Amino acid sequence: MVIDILVGTTSGNTEFLADMLHEELKQRGHSVRFHDNPQLNDLPTNDGFWLICVATHGAGEVADSMLDLNDQLQQQQPSLKGVQGAILSVGDSSYDTFCQAGKDIEHVVVGLGVHLISPRFDIDMMTSSDPEQSAVNWLQSWASKLGS
Ligand SMILES: Cc1cc2nc3c(=O)[nH]c(=O)nc-3n(C[C@H](O)[C@H](O)[C@H](O)COP(=O)(O)O)c2cc1C
């Protein structure tokens, strides 16, 4: 199955985690398209799998590289009923708006029809001793559900 990895990062941590997931998916035999500045026009909307990796910045806002996609989804309201997905949400629990961007993106894409095959996974960069391993463990918990 072809996986589209969508990265929302400002300072690079989430891109690093997404790279690890990219490697893991390739090792499992999947084709992966990596979008470090995802644009709706470049993504499948009738089928496919969106692996969304997004950090929270500002006062609970979506990180810079996903601002375009967030706007495009809200303005164009495409039907995403055939799309499956999973969401890795990166944040820091010292903020009141912990992982708010992941929650907001989840609300948007699920509202447009995306079927999440696993619950959203929130990584706390303040307390996690090994965020890379946590992210890979999370992927391994659902990757067998992906078609070949
Ligand atoms: C200015 C700033 C604002 C932030 N705001 C939040 C926030 O509201 N909620 C949250 O969970 N994390 C927040 N964070 C923490 C980031 O999500 C965390 O540092 C993350 O690792 C950044 O990922 P990135 O390097 O992929 O951009 C903030 C970080 C910075 C520097």
The ligand as an SDF file (V2000), in Angstrom:
LIG
                    3D

 31 33  0  0  0  0  0  0  0  0999 V2000
    6.9440   28.7350   20.8340 C   0  0  0  0  0  0  0  0  0  0  0  0
    6.4890   27.3260   21.1400 C   0  0  0  0  0  0  0  0  0  0  0  0
    5.1590   27.1110   21.4300 C   0  0  0  0  0  0  0  0  0  0  0  0
    4.7170   25.8110   21.7390 C   0  0  0  0  0  0  0  0  0  0  0  0
    3.3880   25.6080   22.0310 N   0  0  0  0  0  0  0  0  0  0  0  0
    2.9790   24.3630   22.3590 C   0  0  0  0  0  0  0  0  0  0  0  0
    1.6160   24.1350   22.6830 C   0  0  0  0  0  0  0  0  0  0  0  0
    0.7830   25.0260   22.6860 O   0  0  0  0  0  0  0  0  0  0  0  0
    1.2350   22.8600   22.9980 N   0  0  0  0  0  0  0  0  0  0  0  0
    2.1280   21.8190   23.0080 C   0  0  0  0  0  0  0  0  0  0  0  0
    1.7280   20.6870   23.2910 O   0  0  0  0  0  0  0  0  0  0  0  0
    3.4310   22.0160   22.6930 N   0  0  0  0  0  0  0  0  0  0  0  0
    3.8710   23.2510   22.3690 C   0  0  0  0  0  0  0  0  0  0  0  0
    5.1850   23.4650   22.0710 N   0  0  0  0  0  0  0  0  0  0  0  0
    6.1250   22.3260   22.1200 C   0  0  0  0  0  0  0  0  0  0  0  0
    6.4080   21.7480   20.7450 C   0  0  0  0  0  0  0  0  0  0  0  0
    5.2770   21.0740   20.2170 O   0  0  0  0  0  0  0  0  0  0  0  0
    7.5720   20.7660   20.8710 C   0  0  0  0  0  0  0  0  0  0  0  0
    8.7490   21.4970   21.1910 O   0  0  0  0  0  0  0  0  0  0  0  0
    7.7930   19.9650   19.6230 C   0  0  0  0  0  0  0  0  0  0  0  0
    8.8610   19.0550   19.8310 O   0  0  0  0  0  0  0  0  0  0  0  0
    8.1080   20.8550   18.4350 C   0  0  0  0  0  0  0  0  0  0  0  0
    8.1120   20.0440   17.2850 O   0  0  0  0  0  0  0  0  0  0  0  0
    8.7980   20.5070   15.9310 P   0  0  0  0  0  0  0  0  0  0  0  0
   10.2980   20.6020   16.2090 O   0  0  0  0  0  0  0  0  0  0  0  0
    8.4800   19.4090   14.9970 O   0  0  0  0  0  0  0  0  0  0  0  0
    8.2470   21.8200   15.5160 O   0  0  0  0  0  0  0  0  0  0  0  0
    5.6360   24.7290   21.7470 C   0  0  0  0  0  0  0  0  0  0  0  0
    6.9840   24.9860   21.4510 C   0  0  0  0  0  0  0  0  0  0  0  0
    7.4070   26.2610   21.1470 C   0  0  0  0  0  0  0  0  0  0  0  0
    8.8700   26.4860   20.8440 C   0  0  0  0  0  0  0  0  0  0  0  0
  1  2  1  0
  2  3  1  0
  2 30  2  0
  3  4  2  0
  4  5  1  0
  4 28  1  0
  5  6  2  0
  6  7  1  0
  6 13  1  0
  7  8  2  0
  7  9  1  0
  9 10  1  0
 10 11  2  0
 10 12  1  0
 12 13  2  0
 13 14  1  0
 14 15  1  0
 14 28  1  0
 15 16  1  0
 16 17  1  0
 16 18  1  0
 18 19  1  0
 18 20  1  0
 20 21  1  0
 20 22  1  0
 22 23  1  0
 23 24  1  0
 24 25  2  0
 24 26  1  0
 24 27  1  0
 28 29  2  0
 29 30  1  0
 30 31  1  0
M  END
$$$$
